[in-house]
Amino acid sequence: GDITTLLDFIVESGFDGLQCLEPPWVDPYLVKKKVGDKLCLSGNIDTKFILVKSSKEEVNEAVKHAIKALGPNGGAMISPANFHPQISVERLRWMIEAANKFGNYPLHKSF
């Protein structure tokens, strides 16, 4: 769900990272802007459609979107927000391949 109202509390509580950036409820740009310099951010790959039913191109686009939102200046790990039995191992591989292809620093200027 949407945890953006808890971001200040999470930082003040002394956490170093946040792993529940679940789309579509969490705006990754807002999270990065608000706490991206204080927390390692992980997630933002959809587990209801992208990693269950989507095409390879849709997985690539989801990964690019997450990198564009969370990647600038580091501190990001591209990953699903959670795991469940319906997630496709093939799509997880596609996600990892896309993260390796598009997520190397320095990030491409198109990001």
Buried (B, 14 or more C-beta within 10 A) or exposed (E): EEBBEEBEEBBEEEBEEBBBBBBEEBBBEEBBEBBBEBBBBBBBBBBBEBBEEBEBEBBBBBBBBBBBBBBBEEBBBBBBBEEEEEBBEEBBEBBBBBBEEBBEEEBEEEB
